[in-house]
Amino acid sequence: MKIEVTGDIVGSGSPAVSLNLAHNASANRLGLAYRVVAASGTAMHFALGPDDGATWNIQTAATTSLDDVLGVDLGMALGVACADYGQNNVGIA
């Protein structure tokens, strides 16, 4: 199942490809956090599957004009999704 095309992820950061999958059993919801590359920079997106992943709603959590979004994390529980990511020279946002 294709959720979104992320672009060519060849950044100098480690890890260059970052992906995090979470499941909220109480809400029957899947979540996916990942890095997206565009000509204007990088972004952290997350997709929520409110019906255990049969359909997906994509949202942008953060954007930067630099190629410095690193690891992305996603946690889900009790109907709440929390996401964060690492950024070069900044730390965790």
C-alpha positions, 0 to 999 in steps of 0.5 A, a space after each residue: 500500500 502506497 501512502 506517500 512518495 517521499 522524494 529522494 532521501 540522500 541527506 548527509 544526516 544519519 539515518 538518511 531514511 527515517 520511519 516510525 510506525 505506531 499503533 493505538 489499540 484503543 482507537 484502532 488507529 495506525 500512525 506513521 512518521 517519516 521524513 519527506 524531501 522537496 526542493 525547498 528542504 525537508 519535512 517531517 510528515 505523519 500519516 494517521 490511519 483512523 481505521 487500522 490503516 485502511 485509509 490514511 490522513 497525511 499531515 505535516 508536523 514540521 518543515 525546514 529549508 535545510 536538509 537536516 531533519 533526522 530521526 523521526 519518532 511517533 508514539 500513540 496511546 489513548 487517542 493521542 499521537 505525539 511526534 518528534 524529530 532530530 535536527 542538526 545543530 538544534 537537537 530534538 524539536 
